[in-house]
Amino acid sequence: MPRWLDPKTGCPPLLLFRALHRALPNNSSIVDEIVADIPQMIQFLFESKPFRQYRGWTGALGTGLGTALGVKVARPGDTVVCVVGDGALHYNPVPAALGFAQQHDAPILIVVCDNRGYTSRTWNIQKYFAEGAAVRTGQLFGNVIVPTPDYAKLAEAYGGSGERVETVAALNPAIERALAALATGHSALLDIFVTP
Ligand SMILES: Cc1ncc(C[n+]2csc(CCOP(=O)(O)OP(=O)(O)O)c2C)c(N)n1
């Protein structure tokens, strides 16, 4: 099995959110468009620092990046972070958003919670159709994003920096590099493999 397909590859979400909590400055605004990892985000990303929190989606996926850019334009002094699922990312106008950030000097940090699929959908199928063919055969069509795209390249195409993180050890240095990119006016995308 390729590494990226192995659900055990990646960081436990709580460690991602704890690392972000520690690294981000107090004047951070967090826009999220995630699903399965919400409980860990609430508990660990917002542990004690006075971050602003915006929900980036309203039921229909695809609005997280636009919301984050709106926050950045309104609060240019804030470090604006968009925490987005790899599934949700596919619903966003990624080129337009990154192009806007570049053109209008509105750099944001995009943190992709990359569990290589639509995990919350899988949970629903397992819960509501436990006896069904999908669960029986393990063929969860449409719920797995394979092969995993190299999302980091998206940021690079628009003058930003991008990095994939597959291990807990790589987490902190990658976040520091992303924040350094932001400080020089460039957007950054961290494609973080998280365990489901
Ligand atoms: C426009 C739209 N289409 C489909 C859905 C159904 N939907 C809800 S969550 C989800 C999967 C999101 O995947 P991801 O962002 O990776 O989060 P995960 O489930 O892995 O936590 C989908 C497809 C939706 N909410 N909005």
The ligand as an SDF file (V2000), in Angstrom:
LIG
                    3D

 26 27  0  0  0  0  0  0  0  0999 V2000
  -21.7790   21.7830   -1.9160 C   0  0  0  0  0  0  0  0  0  0  0  0
  -21.7500   20.5810   -1.0040 C   0  0  0  0  0  0  0  0  0  0  0  0
  -21.6800   19.3380   -1.5400 N   0  0  0  0  0  0  0  0  0  0  0  0
  -21.6170   18.2610   -0.7430 C   0  0  0  0  0  0  0  0  0  0  0  0
  -21.6630   18.4070    0.6090 C   0  0  0  0  0  0  0  0  0  0  0  0
  -21.6650   17.1670    1.4850 C   0  0  0  0  0  0  0  0  0  0  0  0
  -20.4810   17.0670    2.3290 N   0  0  0  0  0  0  0  0  0  0  0  0
  -20.5090   17.4220    3.6310 C   0  0  0  0  0  0  0  0  0  0  0  0
  -19.0450   17.1450    4.3900 S   0  0  0  0  0  0  0  0  0  0  0  0
  -18.3560   16.5240    2.9670 C   0  0  0  0  0  0  0  0  0  0  0  0
  -16.9620   15.9750    2.9400 C   0  0  0  0  0  0  0  0  0  0  0  0
  -15.9400   17.0020    3.2830 C   0  0  0  0  0  0  0  0  0  0  0  0
  -14.6670   16.3740    3.2260 O   0  0  0  0  0  0  0  0  0  0  0  0
  -13.4540   16.9760    4.0190 P   0  0  0  0  0  0  0  0  0  0  0  0
  -13.4320   18.4500    3.8630 O   0  0  0  0  0  0  0  0  0  0  0  0
  -12.2210   16.2480    3.6270 O   0  0  0  0  0  0  0  0  0  0  0  0
  -13.8000   16.6930    5.5340 O   0  0  0  0  0  0  0  0  0  0  0  0
  -13.8490   15.2780    6.3010 P   0  0  0  0  0  0  0  0  0  0  0  0
  -15.1970   14.7150    6.0320 O   0  0  0  0  0  0  0  0  0  0  0  0
  -12.7480   14.4290    5.7710 O   0  0  0  0  0  0  0  0  0  0  0  0
  -13.6710   15.6540    7.7290 O   0  0  0  0  0  0  0  0  0  0  0  0
  -19.2660   16.5540    1.9170 C   0  0  0  0  0  0  0  0  0  0  0  0
  -18.9890   16.1110    0.5490 C   0  0  0  0  0  0  0  0  0  0  0  0
  -21.7610   19.7180    1.1290 C   0  0  0  0  0  0  0  0  0  0  0  0
  -21.8190   19.9630    2.4470 N   0  0  0  0  0  0  0  0  0  0  0  0
  -21.8010   20.7920    0.3120 N   0  0  0  0  0  0  0  0  0  0  0  0
  1  2  1  0
  2  3  1  0
  2 26  2  0
  3  4  2  0
  4  5  1  0
  5  6  1  0
  5 24  2  0
  6  7  1  0
  7  8  2  0
  7 22  1  0
  8  9  1  0
  9 10  1  0
 10 11  1  0
 10 22  2  0
 11 12  1  0
 12 13  1  0
 13 14  1  0
 14 15  2  0
 14 16  1  0
 14 17  1  0
 17 18  1  0
 18 19  2  0
 18 20  1  0
 18 21  1  0
 22 23  1  0
 24 25  1  0
 24 26  1  0
M  CHG  1   7   1
M  END
$$$$
